[in-house]
Amino acid sequence: MKGPLTMKPGGFVALGHIKRDEGKQVEITLTPTGGFDLQVESLEVDKFRLKNEEQRKLISFTHHKEGKDVVVVIRVEKGMQPAYLSGVLKIHLNHPAARLKQVMFNGFVR
């Protein structure tokens, strides 16, 4: 059975070890299985765990189109102090059969 879209990687993204002087970027690719023009309506971060509120400015969640694919980017900027971060990224879509995709993520800045 084929779903309305595929998501790579799946429902969990391990950011792993993030070097504070380098930062890190991870991409999540959503591909519709039919000819549907997939669009992201909004991105929402839930259960975000990062103790230092100032450091939250160094993490971004963005998206863009690449052909029929939608690419969601989680980016940790360099310069972040050592920390553990985790949360759930909710990707709200315009697809009638897949209105919401959730991706859990975590990582360690060292």
MOPAC internal coordinates of N, CA, C and O (Angstrom, degrees):
PM7 1SCF
backbone

  N    0.0000 0     0.00 0     0.00 0    0    0    0
  C    1.4499 1     0.00 0     0.00 0    1    0    0
  C    1.5197 1   108.95 1     0.00 0    2    1    0
  O    1.2310 1   121.11 1   -43.66 1    3    2    1
  N    1.2929 1   115.47 1   136.34 1    3    2    1
  C    1.4523 1   121.52 1  -177.43 1    5    3    2
  C    1.5247 1   109.37 1  -109.79 1    6    5    3
  O    1.2310 1   120.51 1   -48.19 1    7    6    5
  N    1.3310 1   116.64 1   131.81 1    7    6    5
  C    1.4543 1   121.37 1   179.63 1    9    7    6
  C    1.5116 1   111.93 1   -82.80 1   10    9    7
  O    1.2310 1   120.29 1    -1.89 1   11   10    9
  N    1.3305 1   117.05 1   178.11 1   11   10    9
  C    1.4641 1   120.97 1  -178.56 1   13   11   10
  C    1.5303 1   113.62 1   -71.72 1   14   13   11
  O    1.2310 1   120.62 1   160.36 1   15   14   13
  N    1.3532 1   116.42 1   -19.64 1   15   14   13
  C    1.4564 1   119.43 1   176.78 1   17   15   14
  C    1.5157 1   109.86 1  -159.34 1   18   17   15
  O    1.2310 1   121.35 1   -18.64 1   19   18   17
  N    1.3251 1   115.03 1   161.36 1   19   18   17
  C    1.4627 1   120.56 1   175.07 1   21   19   18
  C    1.5171 1   108.40 1  -112.92 1   22   21   19
  O    1.2310 1   121.17 1   -28.27 1   23   22   21
  N    1.3370 1   115.36 1   151.73 1   23   22   21
  C    1.4565 1   120.87 1  -179.77 1   25   23   22
  C    1.5291 1   107.83 1  -132.88 1   26   25   23
  O    1.2310 1   121.05 1   -53.57 1   27   26   25
  N    1.3245 1   115.60 1   126.43 1   27   26   25
  C    1.4660 1   121.29 1   178.77 1   29   27   26
  C    1.5135 1   109.05 1  -129.26 1   30   29   27
  O    1.2310 1   118.59 1   -51.46 1   31   30   29
  N    1.3305 1   120.29 1   128.54 1   31   30   29
  C    1.4531 1   125.17 1   -10.22 1   33   31   30
  C    1.5159 1   110.48 1   -66.34 1   34   33   31
  O    1.2310 1   120.30 1     1.36 1   35   34   33
  N    1.3132 1   117.04 1  -178.64 1   35   34   33
  C    1.4639 1   122.44 1  -175.27 1   37   35   34
  C    1.5165 1   113.76 1   -72.92 1   38   37   35
  O    1.2310 1   120.61 1    39.85 1   39   38   37
  N    1.3194 1   116.44 1  -140.15 1   39   38   37
  C    1.4572 1   122.70 1  -172.45 1   41   39   38
  C    1.5130 1   115.85 1   -81.59 1   42   41   39
  O    1.2310 1   119.96 1  -176.52 1   43   42   41
  N    1.3541 1   117.68 1     3.48 1   43   42   41
  C    1.4616 1   120.30 1   178.36 1   45   43   42
  C    1.5188 1   109.63 1  -139.23 1   46   45   43
  O    1.2310 1   120.80 1   -48.57 1   47   46   45
  N    1.3271 1   116.07 1   131.43 1   47   46   45
  C    1.4626 1   121.60 1   177.54 1   49   47   46
  C    1.5172 1   108.05 1  -119.70 1   50   49   47
  O    1.2310 1   120.94 1   -62.23 1   51   50   49
  N    1.3216 1   115.81 1   117.77 1   51   50   49
  C    1.4680 1   120.41 1   176.51 1   53   51   50
  C    1.5308 1   107.83 1   -93.53 1   54   53   51
  O    1.2310 1   120.97 1   -69.51 1   55   54   53
  N    1.3244 1   115.74 1   110.49 1   55   54   53
  C    1.4607 1   119.63 1   176.29 1   57   55   54
  C    1.5262 1   110.30 1   -73.02 1   58   57   55
  O    1.2310 1   121.21 1   157.67 1   59   58   57
  N    1.3312 1   115.29 1   -22.33 1   59   58   57
  C    1.4555 1   120.55 1   176.26 1   61   59   58
  C    1.5134 1   112.52 1    66.28 1   62   61   59
  O    1.2310 1   121.33 1    32.79 1   63   62   61
  N    1.3243 1   115.06 1  -147.21 1   63   62   61
  C    1.4615 1   122.30 1   179.77 1   65   63   62
  C    1.5299 1   108.52 1   -79.47 1   66   65   63
  O    1.2310 1   120.43 1   -56.15 1   67   66   65
  N    1.3086 1   116.79 1   123.85 1   67   66   65
  C    1.4649 1   122.60 1   179.99 1   69   67   66
  C    1.5277 1   107.30 1  -113.93 1   70   69   67
  O    1.2310 1   120.42 1   -63.62 1   71   70   69
  N    1.3185 1   116.81 1   116.38 1   71   70   69
  C    1.4642 1   120.50 1   178.56 1   73   71   70
  C    1.5207 1   108.27 1   -74.08 1   74   73   71
  O    1.2310 1   120.79 1   -54.87 1   75   74   73
  N    1.3336 1   116.09 1   125.13 1   75   74   73
  C    1.4657 1   119.47 1  -173.95 1   77   75   74
  C    1.5243 1   112.80 1   -65.02 1   78   77   75
  O    1.2310 1   119.50 1   156.22 1   79   78   77
  N    1.3403 1   118.57 1   -23.78 1   79   78   77
  C    1.4645 1   119.38 1   178.69 1   81   79   78
  C    1.5319 1   112.82 1   -90.74 1   82   81   79
  O    1.2310 1   120.45 1  -177.90 1   83   82   81
  N    1.3628 1   116.75 1     2.10 1   83   82   81
  C    1.4623 1   120.87 1   178.63 1   85   83   82
  C    1.5249 1   113.31 1  -121.41 1   86   85   83
  O    1.2310 1   119.81 1   144.63 1   87   86   85
  N    1.3338 1   117.97 1   -35.37 1   87   86   85
  C    1.4645 1   120.97 1  -173.77 1   89   87   86
  C    1.5190 1   110.07 1    75.15 1   90   89   87
  O    1.2310 1   120.64 1     6.85 1   91   90   89
  N    1.3237 1   116.37 1  -173.15 1   91   90   89
  C    1.4668 1   120.68 1  -178.56 1   93   91   90
  C    1.5159 1   110.11 1  -161.92 1   94   93   91
  O    1.2310 1   121.19 1   -29.73 1   95   94   93
  N    1.3214 1   115.32 1   150.27 1   95   94   93
  C    1.4631 1   121.72 1   176.86 1   97   95   94
  C    1.5215 1   108.60 1  -134.71 1   98   97   95
  O    1.2310 1   120.90 1   -45.63 1   99   98   97
  N    1.3393 1   115.89 1   134.37 1   99   98   97
  C    1.4605 1   121.97 1   177.97 1  101   99   98
  C    1.5207 1   107.98 1  -127.69 1  102  101   99
  O    1.2310 1   120.62 1   -41.54 1  103  102  101
  N    1.3310 1   116.42 1   138.46 1  103  102  101
  C    1.4635 1   121.36 1   179.79 1  105  103  102
  C    1.5178 1   110.85 1  -112.11 1  106  105  103
  O    1.2310 1   121.30 1   -39.16 1  107  106  105
  N    1.3310 1   115.12 1   140.84 1  107  106  105
  C    1.4607 1   123.46 1   175.04 1  109  107  106
  C    1.5266 1   105.93 1  -116.85 1  110  109  107
  O    1.2310 1   120.15 1   -57.16 1  111  110  109
  N    1.3244 1   117.32 1   122.84 1  111  110  109
  C    1.4639 1   121.47 1  -176.83 1  113  111  110
  C    1.5203 1   110.09 1  -106.98 1  114  113  111
  O    1.2310 1   120.95 1   -54.60 1  115  114  113
  N    1.3338 1   115.78 1   125.40 1  115  114  113
  C    1.4623 1   122.86 1   176.86 1  117  115  114
  C    1.5319 1   107.62 1  -110.64 1  118  117  115
  O    1.2310 1   120.94 1   -54.96 1  119  118  117
  N    1.3316 1   115.81 1   125.04 1  119  118  117
  C    1.4586 1   121.17 1  -177.20 1  121  119  118
  C    1.5232 1   109.68 1  -124.59 1  122  121  119
  O    1.2310 1   119.50 1   -58.97 1  123  122  121
  N    1.3423 1   118.56 1   121.03 1  123  122  121
  C    1.4709 1   119.71 1   176.49 1  125  123  122
  C    1.5294 1   109.70 1   -70.60 1  126  125  123
  O    1.2310 1   120.11 1   -36.97 1  127  126  125
  N    1.3288 1   117.40 1   143.03 1  127  126  125
  C    1.4608 1   120.61 1  -178.29 1  129  127  126
  C    1.5251 1   112.52 1   -81.33 1  130  129  127
  O    1.2310 1   119.76 1   161.39 1  131  130  129
  N    1.3102 1   118.06 1   -18.61 1  131  130  129
  C    1.4643 1   121.66 1   177.41 1  133  131  130
  C    1.5188 1   109.77 1  -110.28 1  134  133  131
  O    1.2310 1   120.40 1    22.65 1  135  134  133
  N    1.2965 1   116.84 1  -157.35 1  135  134  133
  C    1.4559 1   121.58 1  -179.89 1  137  135  134
  C    1.5163 1   113.21 1   -88.99 1  138  137  135
  O    1.2310 1   119.71 1  -163.20 1  139  138  137
  N    1.3079 1   118.16 1    16.80 1  139  138  137
  C    1.4587 1   122.72 1  -176.06 1  141  139  138
  C    1.5294 1   110.99 1   -65.51 1  142  141  139
  O    1.2310 1   120.50 1   -41.04 1  143  142  141
  N    1.3413 1   116.66 1   138.96 1  143  142  141
  C    1.4695 1   122.15 1   176.49 1  145  143  142
  C    1.5263 1   108.23 1   -86.37 1  146  145  143
  O    1.2310 1   120.71 1   -91.32 1  147  146  145
  N    1.3152 1   116.26 1    88.68 1  147  146  145
  C    1.4577 1   122.47 1  -176.02 1  149  147  146
  C    1.5229 1   111.17 1   -72.07 1  150  149  147
  O    1.2310 1   120.85 1   -46.87 1  151  150  149
  N    1.3307 1   115.98 1   133.13 1  151  150  149
  C    1.4640 1   122.45 1   179.13 1  153  151  150
  C    1.5239 1   108.79 1  -135.85 1  154  153  151
  O    1.2310 1   120.97 1   -32.79 1  155  154  153
  N    1.3292 1   115.74 1   147.21 1  155  154  153
  C    1.4593 1   121.33 1   173.34 1  157  155  154
  C    1.5178 1   107.19 1   -90.19 1  158  157  155
  O    1.2310 1   120.46 1   -55.92 1  159  158  157
  N    1.3255 1   116.73 1   124.08 1  159  158  157
  C    1.4644 1   121.19 1   177.01 1  161  159  158
  C    1.5240 1   110.73 1   -82.89 1  162  161  159
  O    1.2310 1   120.66 1   141.75 1  163  162  161
  N    1.3385 1   116.35 1   -38.25 1  163  162  161
  C    1.4671 1   120.45 1   176.98 1  165  163  162
  C    1.5180 1   110.34 1  -167.00 1  166  165  163
  O    1.2310 1   121.66 1   -19.72 1  167  166  165
  N    1.3309 1   114.44 1   160.28 1  167  166  165
  C    1.4566 1   122.16 1   173.24 1  169  167  166
  C    1.5162 1   107.37 1  -117.55 1  170  169  167
  O    1.2310 1   120.88 1   -42.05 1  171  170  169
  N    1.3240 1   115.92 1   137.95 1  171  170  169
  C    1.4641 1   120.99 1  -179.06 1  173  171  170
  C    1.5295 1   107.77 1  -136.44 1  174  173  171
  O    1.2310 1   120.66 1   -44.54 1  175  174  173
  N    1.3229 1   116.35 1   135.46 1  175  174  173
  C    1.4593 1   120.26 1   177.35 1  177  175  174
  C    1.5190 1   108.18 1  -107.39 1  178  177  175
  O    1.2310 1   121.03 1   -54.23 1  179  178  177
  N    1.3236 1   115.63 1   125.77 1  179  178  177
  C    1.4614 1   122.10 1  -177.80 1  181  179  178
  C    1.5251 1   108.72 1  -119.80 1  182  181  179
  O    1.2310 1   120.71 1   -27.44 1  183  182  181
  N    1.3157 1   116.26 1   152.56 1  183  182  181
  C    1.4655 1   122.82 1   177.81 1  185  183  182
  C    1.5265 1   111.54 1    53.88 1  186  185  183
  O    1.2310 1   120.56 1  -143.82 1  187  186  185
  N    1.3243 1   116.53 1    36.18 1  187  186  185
  C    1.4641 1   121.76 1  -177.84 1  189  187  186
  C    1.5110 1   109.76 1   -71.60 1  190  189  187
  O    1.2310 1   120.92 1   -57.14 1  191  190  189
  N    1.3156 1   115.84 1   122.86 1  191  190  189
  C    1.4525 1   121.29 1  -178.43 1  193  191  190
  C    1.5165 1   109.77 1  -112.84 1  194  193  191
  O    1.2310 1   121.22 1   -71.04 1  195  194  193
  N    1.3093 1   115.27 1   108.96 1  195  194  193
  C    1.4596 1   123.16 1   173.31 1  197  195  194
  C    1.5089 1   105.32 1  -160.57 1  198  197  195
  O    1.2310 1   120.60 1   -67.52 1  199  198  197
  N    1.3146 1   116.46 1   112.48 1  199  198  197
  C    1.4585 1   120.54 1  -170.70 1  201  199  198
  C    1.5230 1   113.93 1   -62.07 1  202  201  199
  O    1.2310 1   119.95 1   139.65 1  203  202  201
  N    1.3187 1   117.70 1   -40.35 1  203  202  201
  C    1.4573 1   121.23 1  -176.15 1  205  203  202
  C    1.5306 1   110.88 1   -85.83 1  206  205  203
  O    1.2310 1   120.65 1   -68.13 1  207  206  205
  N    1.3206 1   116.36 1   111.87 1  207  206  205
  C    1.4760 1   121.18 1  -178.92 1  209  207  206
  C    1.5317 1   112.12 1   -61.77 1  210  209  207
  O    1.2310 1   119.90 1   145.00 1  211  210  209
  N    1.3406 1   117.79 1   -35.00 1  211  210  209
  C    1.4692 1   121.64 1   179.99 1  213  211  210
  C    1.5167 1   110.85 1   -61.67 1  214  213  211
  O    1.2310 1   120.34 1   144.14 1  215  214  213
  N    1.3196 1   116.95 1   -35.86 1  215  214  213
  C    1.4581 1   120.63 1  -177.02 1  217  215  214
  C    1.5250 1   112.88 1   -72.69 1  218  217  215
  O    1.2310 1   120.36 1   161.22 1  219  218  217
  N    1.3219 1   116.92 1   -18.78 1  219  218  217
  C    1.4746 1   119.59 1   178.71 1  221  219  218
  C    1.5185 1   111.46 1   -59.93 1  222  221  219
  O    1.2310 1   120.30 1   155.46 1  223  222  221
  N    1.3175 1   117.04 1   -24.54 1  223  222  221
  C    1.4699 1   121.27 1   178.53 1  225  223  222
  C    1.5211 1   111.49 1   -68.30 1  226  225  223
  O    1.2310 1   120.01 1   162.54 1  227  226  225
  N    1.3248 1   117.58 1   -17.46 1  227  226  225
  C    1.4615 1   121.77 1  -178.38 1  229  227  226
  C    1.5276 1   113.23 1   -91.24 1  230  229  227
  O    1.2310 1   120.47 1  -175.44 1  231  230  229
  N    1.3316 1   116.71 1     4.56 1  231  230  229
  C    1.4630 1   121.18 1   177.34 1  233  231  230
  C    1.5276 1   108.12 1  -119.82 1  234  233  231
  O    1.2310 1   120.71 1   -49.04 1  235  234  233
  N    1.3347 1   116.26 1   130.96 1  235  234  233
  C    1.4619 1   119.55 1  -179.81 1  237  235  234
  C    1.5262 1   110.33 1  -128.83 1  238  237  235
  O    1.2310 1   121.73 1   -27.47 1  239  238  237
  N    1.3168 1   114.29 1   152.53 1  239  238  237
  C    1.4653 1   123.53 1   178.88 1  241  239  238
  C    1.5248 1   106.06 1  -129.53 1  242  241  239
  O    1.2310 1   120.03 1   -68.33 1  243  242  241
  N    1.3304 1   117.54 1   111.67 1  243  242  241
  C    1.4588 1   122.06 1  -176.76 1  245  243  242
  C    1.5276 1   109.50 1  -131.73 1  246  245  243
  O    1.2310 1   120.81 1    -6.61 1  247  246  245
  N    1.3345 1   116.06 1   173.39 1  247  246  245
  C    1.4628 1   120.47 1   177.30 1  249  247  246
  C    1.5184 1   109.53 1  -149.55 1  250  249  247
  O    1.2310 1   121.15 1   -23.95 1  251  250  249
  N    1.3392 1   115.41 1   156.05 1  251  250  249
  C    1.4619 1   122.27 1   175.22 1  253  251  250
  C    1.5325 1   109.05 1  -155.18 1  254  253  251
  O    1.2310 1   120.98 1   -14.11 1  255  254  253
  N    1.3181 1   115.73 1   165.89 1  255  254  253
  C    1.4683 1   121.91 1   179.18 1  257  255  254
  C    1.5245 1   109.61 1   -97.04 1  258  257  255
  O    1.2310 1   120.96 1   -37.89 1  259  258  257
  N    1.3235 1   115.77 1   142.11 1  259  258  257
  C    1.4627 1   123.34 1   170.98 1  261  259  258
  C    1.5163 1   106.26 1  -133.55 1  262  261  259
  O    1.2310 1   120.79 1   -86.69 1  263  262  261
  N    1.3138 1   116.09 1    93.31 1  263  262  261
  C    1.4658 1   120.49 1  -174.19 1  265  263  262
  C    1.5122 1   109.58 1    67.20 1  266  265  263
  O    1.2310 1   120.07 1    53.53 1  267  266  265
  N    1.3419 1   117.47 1  -126.47 1  267  266  265
  C    1.4685 1   119.51 1   177.76 1  269  267  266
  C    1.5274 1   112.09 1   -87.59 1  270  269  267
  O    1.2310 1   120.31 1   171.28 1  271  270  269
  N    1.3400 1   117.01 1    -8.72 1  271  270  269
  C    1.4647 1   121.92 1   179.93 1  273  271  270
  C    1.5232 1   111.73 1   -82.81 1  274  273  271
  O    1.2310 1   121.46 1   -29.32 1  275  274  273
  N    1.3245 1   114.81 1   150.68 1  275  274  273
  C    1.4662 1   121.99 1   169.08 1  277  275  274
  C    1.5237 1   105.95 1  -110.55 1  278  277  275
  O    1.2310 1   120.84 1   -49.73 1  279  278  277
  N    1.3291 1   116.00 1   130.27 1  279  278  277
  C    1.4578 1   121.28 1  -179.97 1  281  279  278
  C    1.5211 1   108.20 1  -113.64 1  282  281  279
  O    1.2310 1   120.75 1   -57.71 1  283  282  281
  N    1.3271 1   116.17 1   122.29 1  283  282  281
  C    1.4638 1   122.73 1   177.12 1  285  283  282
  C    1.5267 1   106.42 1  -104.16 1  286  285  283
  O    1.2310 1   120.87 1   -47.61 1  287  286  285
  N    1.3393 1   115.95 1   132.39 1  287  286  285
  C    1.4582 1   121.37 1  -174.80 1  289  287  286
  C    1.5225 1   110.22 1  -116.57 1  290  289  287
  O    1.2310 1   120.97 1   -52.53 1  291  290  289
  N    1.3370 1   115.74 1   127.47 1  291  290  289
  C    1.4610 1   121.91 1   170.05 1  293  291  290
  C    1.5229 1   105.67 1  -104.69 1  294  293  291
  O    1.2310 1   120.51 1   -59.24 1  295  294  293
  N    1.3324 1   116.63 1   120.76 1  295  294  293
  C    1.4649 1   120.78 1  -176.00 1  297  295  294
  C    1.5168 1   110.70 1  -126.66 1  298  297  295
  O    1.2310 1   121.18 1   -51.42 1  299  298  297
  N    1.3372 1   115.36 1   128.58 1  299  298  297
  C    1.4538 1   122.59 1   174.02 1  301  299  298
  C    1.5243 1   106.08 1  -109.06 1  302  301  299
  O    1.2310 1   120.60 1   -63.67 1  303  302  301
  N    1.3272 1   116.46 1   116.33 1  303  302  301
  C    1.4655 1   121.57 1  -177.91 1  305  303  302
  C    1.5258 1   110.96 1   -72.36 1  306  305  303
  O    1.2310 1   120.61 1   -25.87 1  307  306  305
  N    1.3207 1   116.43 1   154.13 1  307  306  305
  C    1.4560 1   119.00 1   175.72 1  309  307  306
  C    1.5241 1   109.37 1   -71.34 1  310  309  307
  O    1.2310 1   121.24 1   -25.62 1  311  310  309
  N    1.3092 1   115.23 1   154.38 1  311  310  309
  C    1.4542 1   120.37 1  -179.59 1  313  311  310
  C    1.5187 1   114.00 1   101.49 1  314  313  311
  O    1.2310 1   119.99 1   176.23 1  315  314  313
  N    1.3209 1   117.62 1    -3.77 1  315  314  313
  C    1.4582 1   120.13 1   178.75 1  317  315  314
  C    1.5256 1   109.53 1   -72.16 1  318  317  315
  O    1.2310 1   120.54 1   -39.68 1  319  318  317
  N    1.2892 1   116.57 1   140.32 1  319  318  317
  C    1.4648 1   121.84 1   178.05 1  321  319  318
  C    1.5287 1   109.58 1   -75.31 1  322  321  319
  O    1.2310 1   119.91 1   -20.78 1  323  322  321
  N    1.3510 1   117.77 1   159.22 1  323  322  321
  C    1.4633 1   120.09 1  -179.82 1  325  323  322
  C    1.5299 1   111.68 1   -52.66 1  326  325  323
  O    1.2310 1   120.92 1   -47.43 1  327  326  325
  N    1.3252 1   115.86 1   132.57 1  327  326  325
  C    1.4641 1   120.98 1  -176.66 1  329  327  326
  C    1.5172 1   110.02 1  -166.96 1  330  329  327
  O    1.2310 1   121.29 1   -19.45 1  331  330  329
  N    1.3288 1   115.13 1   160.55 1  331  330  329
  C    1.4588 1   122.78 1   169.67 1  333  331  330
  C    1.5146 1   106.10 1  -105.52 1  334  333  331
  O    1.2310 1   120.03 1   -48.08 1  335  334  333
  N    1.3183 1   117.55 1   131.92 1  335  334  333
  C    1.4606 1   119.71 1   177.50 1  337  335  334
  C    1.5167 1   109.35 1  -130.71 1  338  337  335
  O    1.2310 1   121.49 1   -35.49 1  339  338  337
  N    1.3279 1   114.75 1   144.51 1  339  338  337
  C    1.4629 1   120.40 1   177.97 1  341  339  338
  C    1.5161 1   108.83 1  -158.46 1  342  341  339
  O    1.2310 1   121.35 1   -16.06 1  343  342  341
  N    1.3161 1   115.03 1   163.94 1  343  342  341
  C    1.4535 1   120.19 1   178.00 1  345  343  342
  C    1.5158 1   111.39 1   171.50 1  346  345  343
  O    1.2310 1   121.67 1     8.28 1  347  346  345
  N    1.3126 1   114.41 1  -171.72 1  347  346  345
  C    1.4628 1   122.21 1   178.03 1  349  347  346
  C    1.5258 1   107.56 1  -126.09 1  350  349  347
  O    1.2310 1   120.66 1   -59.52 1  351  350  349
  N    1.3267 1   116.35 1   120.48 1  351  350  349
  C    1.4568 1   121.49 1   176.58 1  353  351  350
  C    1.5217 1   107.70 1   -92.78 1  354  353  351
  O    1.2310 1   120.96 1   -60.37 1  355  354  353
  N    1.3277 1   115.77 1   119.63 1  355  354  353
  C    1.4654 1   121.24 1   178.20 1  357  355  354
  C    1.5216 1   108.03 1  -100.34 1  358  357  355
  O    1.2310 1   121.00 1   -59.42 1  359  358  357
  N    1.3240 1   115.70 1   120.58 1  359  358  357
  C    1.4593 1   122.65 1  -179.20 1  361  359  358
  C    1.5179 1   107.64 1  -104.60 1  362  361  359
  O    1.2310 1   120.39 1   -72.10 1  363  362  361
  N    1.3334 1   116.87 1   107.90 1  363  362  361
  C    1.4636 1   122.36 1   179.62 1  365  363  362
  C    1.5290 1   107.99 1   -88.61 1  366  365  363
  O    1.2310 1   120.96 1   -56.42 1  367  366  365
  N    1.3468 1   115.77 1   123.58 1  367  366  365
  C    1.4629 1   122.28 1  -174.48 1  369  367  366
  C    1.5181 1   112.09 1  -115.46 1  370  369  367
  O    1.2310 1   121.25 1   -16.24 1  371  370  369
  N    1.3310 1   115.22 1   163.76 1  371  370  369
  C    1.4594 1   120.56 1   177.56 1  373  371  370
  C    1.5340 1   112.23 1   -90.26 1  374  373  371
  O    1.2310 1   119.32 1  -177.22 1  375  374  373
  N    1.3180 1   118.90 1     2.78 1  375  374  373
  C    1.4630 1   122.28 1  -177.20 1  377  375  374
  C    1.5269 1   109.93 1   -76.65 1  378  377  375
  O    1.2310 1   119.56 1   -53.66 1  379  378  377
  N    1.3357 1   118.45 1   126.34 1  379  378  377
  C    1.4734 1   120.75 1  -177.08 1  381  379  378
  C    1.5328 1   113.90 1   -63.97 1  382  381  379
  O    1.2310 1   119.59 1   153.63 1  383  382  381
  N    1.3241 1   118.39 1   -26.37 1  383  382  381
  C    1.4659 1   120.85 1  -178.99 1  385  383  382
  C    1.5318 1   112.49 1   -97.95 1  386  385  383
  O    1.2310 1   120.07 1   172.46 1  387  386  385
  N    1.3109 1   117.48 1    -7.54 1  387  386  385
  C    1.4747 1   121.51 1   179.82 1  389  387  386
  C    1.5267 1   108.13 1  -145.31 1  390  389  387
  O    1.2310 1   120.93 1  -105.94 1  391  390  389
  N    1.3180 1   115.82 1    74.06 1  391  390  389
  C    1.4685 1   121.14 1  -175.94 1  393  391  390
  C    1.5261 1   112.99 1   -73.07 1  394  393  391
  O    1.2310 1   120.33 1   154.63 1  395  394  393
  N    1.3514 1   116.97 1   -25.37 1  395  394  393
  C    1.4580 1   121.09 1  -174.93 1  397  395  394
  C    1.5215 1   110.56 1  -143.67 1  398  397  395
  O    1.2310 1   121.15 1   -48.29 1  399  398  397
  N    1.3145 1   115.41 1   131.71 1  399  398  397
  C    1.4630 1   121.76 1   171.73 1  401  399  398
  C    1.5218 1   106.29 1  -122.45 1  402  401  399
  O    1.2310 1   120.56 1   -42.27 1  403  402  401
  N    1.3289 1   116.53 1   137.73 1  403  402  401
  C    1.4504 1   121.22 1  -179.86 1  405  403  402
  C    1.5216 1   109.63 1  -118.11 1  406  405  403
  O    1.2310 1   121.46 1   -41.63 1  407  406  405
  N    1.3290 1   114.81 1   138.37 1  407  406  405
  C    1.4542 1   121.50 1   179.43 1  409  407  406
  C    1.5184 1   108.36 1  -130.34 1  410  409  407
  O    1.2310 1   120.42 1   -62.00 1  411  410  409
  N    1.3271 1   116.80 1   118.00 1  411  410  409
  C    1.4604 1   120.48 1   174.04 1  413  411  410
  C    1.5311 1   107.47 1   -81.79 1  414  413  411
  O    1.2310 1   120.74 1   -33.68 1  415  414  413
  N    1.3256 1   116.19 1   146.32 1  415  414  413
  C    1.4604 1   119.75 1   179.44 1  417  415  414
  C    1.5303 1   109.12 1  -143.82 1  418  417  415
  O    1.2310 1   121.64 1   -24.64 1  419  418  417
  N    1.3283 1   114.46 1   155.36 1  419  418  417
  C    1.4669 1   119.90 1   171.79 1  421  419  418
  C    1.5183 1   109.63 1  -158.44 1  422  421  419
  O    1.2310 1   121.26 1   -17.47 1  423  422  421
  N    1.3182 1   115.20 1   162.53 1  423  422  421
  C    1.4553 1   120.40 1   178.60 1  425  423  422
  C    1.5190 1   110.35 1  -172.58 1  426  425  423
  O    1.2310 1   121.26 1   -13.33 1  427  426  425
  N    1.3180 1   115.19 1   166.67 1  427  426  425
  C    1.4604 1   122.73 1  -179.60 1  429  427  426
  C    1.5204 1   108.87 1  -125.11 1  430  429  427
  O    1.2310 1   120.31 1   -57.11 1  431  430  429
  N    1.3130 1   117.00 1   122.89 1  431  430  429
  C    1.4552 1   121.21 1   175.13 1  433  431  430
  C    1.5255 1   106.57 1   -92.20 1  434  433  431
  O    1.2310 1   120.54 1   -53.06 1  435  434  433
  N    1.3067 1   116.58 1   126.94 1  435  434  433
  C    1.4735 1   121.64 1  -179.65 1  437  435  434
  C    1.4977 1   110.26 1  -128.97 1  438  437  435
  O    1.2310 1   120.10 1   180.00 1  439  438  437

